[in-house]
Amino acid sequence: MNAQNDNTTPPRSGMQRLLRPVQYRHLRGFGLAHIAGGSVLAAAGLVCLSHSVYGWAAFFLVIAALNLAAGSWYFTLDRPASARI
């Protein structure tokens, strides 16, 4: 007979399957790291805009927007299910 493996993580559903298990266990920390990194990138984009380097500014601002979106998504996943309703 096959013995059940006790070292497995519980099954996850939906969009949570996209996250690695370590990210899933520390959603708040990874969300905060994404938001902090996005803020730094946005500041770099604004500095580039002030020096009229539009290509780099666009690059930094797009990456900043993606990081901020990922951070807010992590915070949304971290809320309890009763608060999402």
N, C-alpha and C positions, 0 to 999 in steps of 0.2 A: 504494500500500500504506500501511497505517497503521503509523507508527513507534511503538515502545513509549516511553511516557513514563517517564523515569528519575527524575522528581521525586515519584513516588508512594511512600507508605509501604507496608510489607509488610502483607498482609491479617491482620487480627486475628480471633480467634474468640471465641465465647461472650460472657460478660459484659464482656469487655474492649472490645467495640464501643460500650459506653455511655460510655466515657471519650473526652474530646477528645485529640488526638495529643500536645499539650503535657503533659497530665496523665499520659498513658501513658508518656512519656519520663522523667518525674520523679515516679514513684509514691511514693518514700520522702519526698520533700519535701512533697508534697500530703497524704500521710497524717499526717505530723508536724504540719502546719498544722491539719488537721481535729481532731487530738487536743488540740492546744493550745487551739484555739477552743472545743472541747467542755468542756475543763477550766475555762476562764474562764466559760462559760455556766453550768456546774454550780455554780461559786462564787457567781455572781449569783443563781441559784435558791435556794441555801442562805441567802444574805443576805435574800432576799425571804421565805423561810420563817420566819426569825428575827424578822421584823417583821410577821408575820401577813398578808402580802399573797399570798394563796393562788393567785389567778388568774395573776399574773405569775410566781410560783414554778413553777407547772405549765407555763407557756409556756417559761420558760428551761430547765427540766429536760427537757422533751420535745425541744427543739432540741439540747440538750447530748447526749442519748442518740443522736439521729440523727447528730450530728457524730462522736461516738466510734465508732459503728458503721461509718460511712464510712471513718474513719481506719484502723480495724482491717481493713476490707475491702481498702484500698489496700496495707497491709502484707502481707496474704495474697496479693494478686496479685503483689507484688514478689518473693516467695520463688521460687527456682528450681523448675522442674517436678520435679526429682528429690527435693526436700525435701517436696513436697506429698503424696507417695505414702505 
